[in-house]
Amino acid sequence: MKAGTAVKVAILGSGNIGSDLMYKLLKHKGRMQLALLAGIDAGSEGLARARSEGIPTSHDGIEAILEARDVELVFDATSARAHTLHAPKLRAAGKIAIDLTPAAVGPAVVPPVNLGAHLEEANVNLITCGGQATIPLVYAISRVVPVMYAEMVSTIASGSAGPGTRQNIDEFTFTTSRGLEAIGGAQKGKAIIILNPASPPILMRNTIYVVPDKELDEKAVFDSVARMVAEVQAYVPGYRLKSPPVTDKRQTPWGMKTVIVILLEVEGAGDYLPPFAGNLDIMTAAAYRTGELFARHVRERTGARA
Amino acid sequence: MKAPRLVDTTLRDGSHALRHQFTRDQVRKIVTALDAAGVPVIEVSHGDGLSGSSLQYGFSGTPELDLIEEARGAARKAKIAALLLPGVGTRAELKEAVARGIQMVRVATQCTEADVSEQHFGMAKEMGLETAGFLMMAHMRPPEILAEQARLMESYGCDCVYVVDSAGAMLPADAAERVAALKKALSKAAVGFHAHNNLGLGVGNTLAALEAGADWVDGTLRGLGAGAGNAATELLAAVLDKLGINPGLDVFRLLDAAEFVLAPMMPFQPIPDRDAIAIGYAGVYSTFLLHAKRLGEKYGVDALDILVELGRRKTMAGQEDMILDVALDLSRKAGKQVQ
């Protein structure tokens, strides 16, 4: 294939996440071309929606994806359990897997922070919604000043938390706090998630608390945060600070410390999922972004070989 | 009415009033006094449950697992319990708490989100713990919704589902109809009631809950707890005794425990004062009180206005970060008017 032709991609999973991602792929004219949406339920609404948009569909799940020889990149929007079965098959078939489930077969990625380092991987995992929202800002601080502790609190609308999130709430806490450390650059991370059942539903909101390890150059830190907000906004338009970052003196296990507090709101693009579900939008938007960067990388590689 | 089981949570809900600074020495003294007075269950943990030590809620002065260990060592008959909020604490901390001595876990969810507790009840039962479930902010939903959520907790292995008036916003009839709905809906599990005294109804609502059939009730010495505090354990003991349903509590020993053991440790006596009444009136989470006072002072905003706005925004249990959000919004609004 020549450099410049679209990379054919497939979505595995015809639920809400798969559908939202499908609409993002249809809306944005990038380097990817959606060649197949595969589910496992012939009667599913998601497959019907895809057909009505003229997208080829199948209810043979992973088997249909493996048979689609020209598909180079696969978004897995099924479940953690299913992805652990899909991952080795996709690898054997030479297809790149972008995993939206909590399976964590491949390395965890947050596009503006560490995706560049993982473009040679055959499988990458999109860390939790809360991680996608908060890790970029912790990283934006840790690249300016060492961070001894970072804590994030995500509050999401009840209606945007599916059964997977609910039954695996501990994994969210665990995975996200590790991500604040390994990807965000904090020496220690902590994550809290809260469900809010208010009607009308609230937008996803996140609060980030950071304890810097050294004297703080506020301007340098806040500039770095502002640059990162702009970078995330490039693929999640509804990502915005509720106010400029503030600092506060707090009693901590390390004595009285200056704490940076960032209040963040994420409104969804409403491609398929409702706008309040910013927590789901940031996942599909990060998946789209990840797909685009992989597609560019794959074409540059083939282009260089040609 | 029958004699209820009384759970004392001075060392958990009371932790909020001490900004989570209980020491090993204080825990030993309080547990010894409660145990000697016949209190059957004593809850010990960070105010926001296991792993609540954080910037969001305040860091613990002494690690809660050390406090749990101290409590277990001091208790001769009483069971030691801990609170766990899924989303804050996890099964990992539950395991550690069991290793350090808890015999009961109380798993707390928002009153509409019981299904996040399935794994925690499952593990607790596997580990042989007694279990209770907290439906927090229960004033926000009608009895039939709470009953559905209670049935979920029962199906996961919860031994007693609590109607939790986290905001101290209920009137006696609100407490009674919620407890009655749970009594009717549950086949095996008992029903509990946890009061806050923001509207001065801590003991009154507990009595209404008992009349409606509540099996377990919560108290704290001197009512020490979030907001205007809880139903006072020693007060409940005296009242239950006069009602002829004393579950085996030594009234005078509890009066002494409250007066001579706990009171000297208290930074202040929680009462339904201006801001605390506002919490009950606006229906917001009782633990917001001290955070709202502090941030109100920092940003030159009346804590009462912050609390009322938090109620208008329908904030739920654990959303302490919203207090800063509201304080900033109100101070910006005030700034604009000045210009």
Interface residues (C-beta under 8 A of the other chain):
Chain A: Y149 E151 V153 T155 S158 P163 R166 Q167 N168 I169 D170 F172 T173 F174 K190 I192 I193 I194 L195 N196 P197 A198 I202 R205 T207 Y209 V211 K242 S243 V246 D248 R250 Q251 T252 P253 V259 V261 L263
Chain B: S54 L55 Q56 G58 F59 P86 G87 V88 T90 R91 A92 Q110 T112 E113 D115 V116 E118 Q119 K298 R313 K314 T315 M316 A317 G318 Q319 D321 M322 L324 D325 L328 D329 R332
